[in-house]
Amino acid sequence: MTAEHTMDAVVEAAGQQLDRLVRVQPDFPQPGVLFRDLTPVLADAMALDLLARALVAPAPTATLVAGIEARGFLLGAVAAMSLGVGVLALRKPGKLPGEVLSESYDLEYGAAALQVHPGDVPADARVLVIDDVLATGGTVAAACRLLRRAGAEVVGVSVAVELAALGGRAALARQEADVPVSTVRAW
């Protein structure tokens, strides 16, 4: 079996674990939003390991992983461990002391911003951006812009779940056309 077939098997196995474990919560955090809760996946060691390996499969040359607050922190940390690299925490405003770079964006149910310490991003960083869900694409696009402003090369975006009906992949492609996007499971 080739390495590509092995990684395809890991991605498929991780997708099966997502199908089995992801909890769907209607009307959270507000009415009309169908929230995909990955906390049961995080609590299952086998599922978490498979998911970490599936998330990094598309970008084996990344030298740093960036996890988006909050569930992306957890996935980013295990993904970074899987790759043997460090992890950046892309935080919400007011969480990081000292000098920060900030990038604002719109959500499907509001507005937000991400921040990073510019000194935590090495000049030659090849960063894989990781998050739990790709919905409208705004959060991930903001993460890519923020990392580029910090001097990084964004080598890919990898998410556990894509909510395909919300058009996030297309929106992200319009804003960040050169960034490959990978998902473990699309619903």
matplotlib code that plots the C-alpha trace (Angstrom):
import matplotlib.pyplot as plt

x = [0.0, 1.4, 1.7, -1.1, -3.5, -2.5, -3.3, -6.6, -7.5, -6.6, -8.8, -11.7, -11.4, -11.3, -14.4, -16.2, -15.3, -16.7, -19.9, -20.2, -19.3, -20.1, -23.1, -25.6, -27.1, -29.9, -30.3, -26.8, -25.4, -28.5, -31.8, -31.4, -27.7, -27.1, -24.0, -21.6, -20.1, -16.8, -16.2, -17.1, -14.4, -11.9, -12.8, -12.1, -8.4, -8.6, -10.8, -8.7, -5.5, -7.1, -8.4, -5.0, -3.3, -6.0, -5.8, -2.0, -2.0, -2.4, 0.5, 3.4, 5.9, 4.3, 6.8, 4.1, 0.4, -2.0, -5.1, -8.1, -9.8, -11.2, -11.7, -9.0, -6.5, -7.2, -7.1, -4.1, -2.1, -2.6, -2.0, 1.2, 2.3, 1.5, 3.7, 6.4, 6.1, 5.0, 1.5, 0.3, -2.9, -4.9, -6.8, -9.9, -9.2, -8.2, -6.6, -3.0, -0.8, 1.7, 2.0, -0.5, -1.6, -5.4, -7.7, -11.5, -14.0, -17.7, -19.3, -22.6, -24.1, -22.0, -18.6, -15.2, -11.5, -8.4, -5.0, -1.5, 1.8, 3.9, 7.1, 5.8, 5.8, 9.3, 10.2, 10.4, 7.2, 5.2, 1.9, -1.0, -4.2, -6.5, -10.0, -12.9, -15.6, -15.5, -18.8, -18.9, -15.1, -14.7, -12.8, -10.3, -9.8, -9.0, -6.6, -4.7, -4.6, -3.4, -0.6, 0.6, 0.7, 2.9, 5.3, 4.2, 3.6, 0.2, 0.6, -2.9, -6.1, -7.4, -10.7, -12.5, -15.9, -17.1, -20.7, -20.9, -24.3, -22.9, -20.4, -17.3, -15.0, -16.0, -15.8, -12.4, -11.2, -12.4, -10.3, -7.4, -7.2, -3.7, -4.4, -5.4, -8.3, -8.8, -11.7, -12.0, -15.8, -18.3, -21.9]
y = [0.0, 3.4, 6.3, 8.1, 5.1, 4.9, 8.6, 8.2, 5.4, 7.6, 10.4, 8.0, 6.4, 9.9, 10.8, 7.7, 8.7, 12.2, 10.7, 8.6, 11.1, 14.7, 16.0, 18.3, 21.0, 23.1, 26.8, 27.3, 29.8, 31.5, 30.5, 29.2, 28.0, 24.3, 23.8, 20.9, 19.9, 18.1, 17.7, 14.0, 13.5, 15.3, 12.9, 9.8, 9.0, 6.9, 9.4, 12.3, 10.6, 9.7, 13.2, 14.8, 12.6, 13.3, 17.1, 17.2, 14.8, 17.6, 19.6, 17.4, 20.2, 22.7, 24.0, 25.4, 24.8, 27.6, 26.7, 29.0, 29.8, 27.8, 24.2, 24.8, 25.2, 21.6, 20.2, 22.4, 21.1, 17.5, 18.1, 19.9, 17.0, 14.6, 16.7, 17.3, 21.1, 23.9, 25.4, 29.0, 30.0, 32.5, 34.3, 36.5, 40.1, 40.9, 37.4, 38.2, 40.6, 42.9, 43.7, 41.9, 41.9, 41.8, 40.8, 41.4, 39.3, 38.5, 35.3, 33.7, 35.0, 38.1, 39.7, 38.9, 39.3, 37.1, 38.2, 36.8, 37.9, 38.7, 37.6, 34.1, 33.6, 32.8, 34.6, 31.4, 29.7, 27.5, 27.4, 25.0, 26.6, 24.3, 24.7, 22.5, 23.7, 25.6, 27.4, 30.7, 30.9, 34.2, 33.0, 30.9, 33.7, 36.1, 33.6, 33.4, 37.2, 37.6, 35.0, 36.6, 40.0, 38.3, 37.1, 33.5, 31.5, 29.8, 26.3, 25.1, 25.1, 21.9, 21.5, 18.6, 19.4, 21.5, 22.8, 22.7, 24.4, 27.6, 28.2, 28.7, 26.9, 29.2, 32.3, 31.3, 30.7, 34.2, 35.7, 33.3, 31.6, 30.2, 28.4, 24.7, 23.7, 20.2, 18.8, 15.5, 15.4, 17.6, 17.8]
z = [0.0, -1.0, 1.4, -0.5, 0.0, 3.6, 4.1, 2.2, 4.7, 7.7, 6.3, 5.7, 9.1, 10.7, 8.8, 10.0, 13.6, 13.0, 11.6, 14.7, 17.4, 16.3, 18.2, 16.3, 18.5, 16.9, 17.8, 19.3, 19.9, 18.6, 17.0, 13.4, 13.8, 13.6, 15.8, 15.2, 18.5, 18.2, 21.9, 21.8, 19.2, 21.5, 24.3, 22.3, 22.1, 18.9, 17.1, 18.1, 16.9, 13.5, 13.2, 13.9, 11.3, 8.8, 9.3, 8.7, 5.7, 3.1, 4.3, 5.5, 4.9, 7.3, 9.9, 12.2, 12.8, 13.7, 15.7, 15.6, 18.9, 20.5, 19.3, 16.7, 19.6, 20.6, 17.1, 16.2, 19.2, 18.5, 14.8, 15.6, 17.7, 14.9, 12.5, 15.2, 14.9, 17.1, 17.4, 17.3, 19.1, 17.0, 19.8, 20.2, 21.1, 24.7, 25.3, 24.4, 26.4, 24.6, 20.9, 18.7, 15.1, 14.7, 11.8, 11.8, 10.0, 9.8, 11.1, 9.9, 13.2, 14.0, 13.8, 15.4, 15.2, 15.6, 17.1, 17.2, 18.7, 15.6, 17.4, 17.6, 13.8, 12.5, 9.2, 7.3, 8.8, 6.5, 8.4, 8.2, 9.5, 11.5, 12.7, 13.6, 11.1, 7.8, 7.6, 5.7, 5.4, 7.2, 10.2, 8.1, 5.6, 8.4, 9.9, 6.5, 6.2, 9.8, 9.3, 6.1, 7.8, 10.5, 7.7, 7.3, 4.2, 4.5, 3.0, 3.6, 5.6, 7.1, 8.9, 10.5, 9.1, 6.2, 6.2, 2.4, 2.1, 3.7, 0.8, 2.9, 0.5, -2.4, -0.3, 0.9, -2.6, -3.6, -0.8, -0.6, -4.0, -3.6, -0.3, -0.6, 1.6, 2.9, 5.0, 6.7, 6.3, 4.4, 5.4]

ax = plt.figure().add_subplot(projection="3d")
ax.plot(x, y, z, "-o")
ax.set_aspect("equal")
plt.show()
